[in-house]
Amino acid sequence: MVVEEGVVGAGRSERKRQAVLAAATETFLKSGYLGANMDEIAAMSGVSKQTVYKNFGSKEALFIEVVTSMTGAADLRVHTAPAEPDTAEALDRFLFNYAHRQLSVVMTPRLMQLRRLVIGEVSRFPDLARVLYERGPQRAVQVLAGIFGRLEARGLLACPEPEIAATNFNWLVMAEPVNRAMLMGDGELPSDAQLRVVAKEAVRVFLAAYGS
């Protein structure tokens, strides 16, 4: 089988680009934006510094790519959900699984480090804070509001204002563990057992308010 030279070259170029992105992610999370060194990123990724700049143009552009890549991947993992429930029992399971999945994705050292990093650089990169917000809390509320509106129409929830209900659910799930880890550090990240307790209690309180 003959493989076109351009295809091979394109594949090699993409591998180099991904290697740079992986090295940059580790470096930015460890050292912050100002502390990150492009020579170190090039060495870690096994390419020349020229290759780094060829693929990303600048340190700023590389940082933006790291943030958007990580937030996009987290968003995809949270919002890839099973079919919506059609019974009250299935609703309880659906909400618990969503809450647990969201907590499991967000409450990790890397995502907490990314959140702290973006907040620390908000004056330098205000658009990145917007990306983090839009792909995090805002996206969660939008997705949930759509789901809750459909569940209300089926008689499984009593939430005539689905966006408010979605906001309340999101805060019940995320507020305490995220605030604790953001301020107290990665040592305060909850175990999976603790995440399950948070998710279960959030669902209980939510359904007490919005269950039909």
N, C-alpha and C positions, 0 to 999 in steps of 0.2 A: 504494500500500500504506500502510495506517495503522499507525503504531507507537505503542503505548501510552506515555503520558507517564511512567508509573512505570518502564517498562523502560528508557527513555532515561535517566531520572534514576539508576536503579540502575547502569547502565553508566558514567555519568559519575562517580558516587561511587566505583566500583571503580577507575577509572583514577586518580583522585586518591589513593586509598589505596595503589595500587601505586607512584605517583610518590613519595609520602612514604616508603614502605618502601625504595625504591631510594636516595633521598637519605640516609635514616638509615643504610643499610648503608655507604655511602661515608664518612659522617661518623664513625660509630663505629669503623670500621676505621682511619681516619686519626688520630682524636683520642682514642680510648679512651672509656670510659663517662663518666668525670668530665669529660673535656675536650669532649665533644659538647655542642653548644648547640642547643636546640630552635628558637630564632629562625633559626639558620643552616639547619637542616633544612627549616623552613617555606619560607625564601627559595629554597633549592635546588629544592624540589619545586613551586614556583609556587603555593602555597596559603597561606592564613592560618594563624597559629599556633593559632587556634581550631579549624580543620579538622583539624590534626594531633592535638590532644587529643580531638576528637570521634571520630576513627577509632581511636585507640589508648589514650586515657585518661591515660597518664602516660609519662614518659621510661623508667621501668623496664619498663612493658608493651611499649613500642616496642623496647627493647633485646632483650627476650625473643623478640619476634616476628622480629627480624632473625636471631638465632641459630638459632631453630627452622626458619625458612625456608631458610637457607643449608645447614644440616645435612640437612634433608629433601631438598633438591634434589640434594645430593651423594650421598646414600644411593640415590636413585632412579637416578642415572647409573651408579653402581658396580654395582648389583645387577639391572640390566636385561641379562640375559645370553642368549646363544644356547642352543640345545638341548644337553642334557648329552651327553657323548661315549659312543660304544659300542665304540671300539677304542683300543688303547694309543697309536697315532699321534694319533688325535683327542684323547685325554686330554692329551697334551703340549701341543697347540695350545690346547686349552680353558684349561688352567692358565696358560699364558703370556699368553693374551689377557685373562684375568681379572686377573692380576697387573699387567699393563701398564695396563689400564683403571683399576684402583684407584690405582696410582701417578700416572697422568695426572690423575685427578680431585683427589686429595688434595694432590699436590705442586705447588701453585700459590700465588702470593703471597696471594691472598684467603683461601684456606682455612688457610694457615699463620698469617696475621694473626688470623683468627678464633680459632684454637686458642690463640694467645698471649693474646689478649684475654680469652677465657673463663677461662684459667688465672689470669690476673692479677686477675680479679674473683671467684674461687672462694669467697672468704669472704663476699662480698656476695650472690652468686647461686649457691649450691651446687647448686641444681636444674639450672642450665644446664650445669654441668660434667657432670652425670649425663646430660643430653640429648645432649651431644657424645659422651660415651662410648658411650651406648646406640645411637646412630645411626652411630657410627664403628666402633671395634674390636669391641665386643660384637656388633653387627649382622653384621659381616663373619664373625666366628667362627660365629655361629648359622647363617648362610646356607651357609657352607662345610661345616659339620658335617653339615647335611642332605644336601648334595651328596655329600660323601665317604662317608656311610653308604650311600647308594644305589649309589655306584661300588664300594664294598667288597662289597656284596651281588651285584654283577655280576661280581666277580672282577677288576676293573681296579685296585683298590687293596687293600693289606693294612693296614687300620687298624681294628682291633676297637673302638678308642675314638676315634670320629670327632671329638669335640670337642677332644681333645688334638692330633690331627693338624691340625685346622683352626687351632688356636692357634699351632702350630709354623709352619704355612705363612704365616699372617698376619705373624708376626714375621720370618720369613725375607725376606718382601717389603718390609715397611714400616719395620723398626726402624732401620737405619742411615741411610737418607735422611731420615726424619722427625726423628730425633734431631739430625742434623747441621743441618738447616734451622731447627729450633726454637731451637737454641743459637747458631748462627753467623749466622742471618739469611737474608734472601731471596737474597743473593748466592751462597749455597751451594745453591740449588735446582738439581737436575740437569737436563741437557738431555734431550730425548726419546731420543737415542742412549744416554745413560747409564741412563735408566729401563729401556730394553730389555735392557741388560746385567744390571741388577739382577734384572729379572723372569726372564730366562733362567737365571741362576745359581740363583735361589731355586727354580725348578721342577726344575732338575737335582738339587739337594741333597734336595729333598722326595721326588722319585721314587726317589732312591737309598735313602731310608729307608723309604718306604711303597709303592713300586711292587710290583705282584704278581709 
